[in-house]
Amino acid sequence: MHRILSGIRPTGDIHLGNYLGAVRNWVEMQHLSQQNLFCIVDLHALTTLQDTDNLADHTRTVAAAYIASGIDPNKSAIFAQSHVPYHAELGWILGCFAPLGWLNRMTQFKEKAGKHKELACLGLYAYPVLMAADILLYKASHVPVGEDQKQHLELARDLAGAFNHRFNSDLFPVPEPIIQGPATRVMSLRDGTSKMSKSDISEYSRINLMDTPDMIVQKIRKAKTDMEPLPETVEGLENRPEAQNLVNIFAAISGISAADICARFAGSNFAPFKQELADHLIEKIAPVGTQMRHLLKETSELDKVLAAGADVANKLAATHMVEIRSVIGLLQER
Ligand code: TYM
């Protein structure tokens, strides 16, 4: 069975990296697969949020972003992770089979915990195990994500294999990561060596899906570049991280190849290139933002979509949990 699952943390605005690296690919894939589950992983958001005041709003915002980007609720289940309690149950179970040695290798924990590892919470450390549970709970076969999730996906695959081996079963299919397209790692507009991220303090580091056309123009105009003109070929972008990132974004959003973009702007300064890049972004992103604002005015409609999605997810998860508990040998409820 071809079943897709993926998710986004509702920790703030959805940005261009989330869109190009993840959601846009989901939109294309949803028609090719038998079942799609797109989760808003609010329990994951708890690992880094300072306060939870806006968590419910953020969850709706991500749901609106999914729909406005083209995820069809009739074709795909859109739901909040916390509306399906089995995620937490399977997270615990898998945690009992996850060697600390595997978790200690996770680079995202090291980055997020920073220098104050002792103060980091258990949830942040166990995060990849809950993520594995999100995937294995539905026996997802394919998981489309950006490149930064590669290591977490490897852990999910290892955990599926370890569980199957331990119980001599083939209960969990080993999930295939799908990391594809020209923008699997979109970089910050202020620093071409760090990833575009919701947690960057500079608003100018990212384009958000709800940015107005004016904001998009401003952010692209201010995007960091270097002093050299644009090169004739893609090879000329090497060691020029900011230029390379902008060309990659241009290619991903316009569908024009990076080679053709370089050939077109060869020898020119960045001004005309940036103008055209902003035009492409406004054409593709601004309508998504407009539709999101429209959807967010009708929260009752959004909540209905989330309830319908949770219903599909809960039914599937409940069936799988019965199998999982039985394979482990837990006493079944009568
Ligand atoms: P999150 O919320 O950080 O990001 C959501 C998705 O967007 C991708 N992404 C990017 N792609 C390209 N360039 C970027 N700068 C960029 N920033 C983010 C991410 O790779 C991801 O696909 N752990 C996950 C959420 C999660 C999940 C799951 C995903 C929880 N459970 C199960 C798949 C399956 C995360 O923090 O994503």
Residues whose N, C-alpha, C, O or C-beta is under 5 A from the ligand:
A	BS01	TYM	L5 S6 G7 I8 R9 G17 N18 G21 A22 V41 M131 D134 P144 V145 G146 E147 D148 Q149 A183 T184 R185 V186 M187 K195 M196
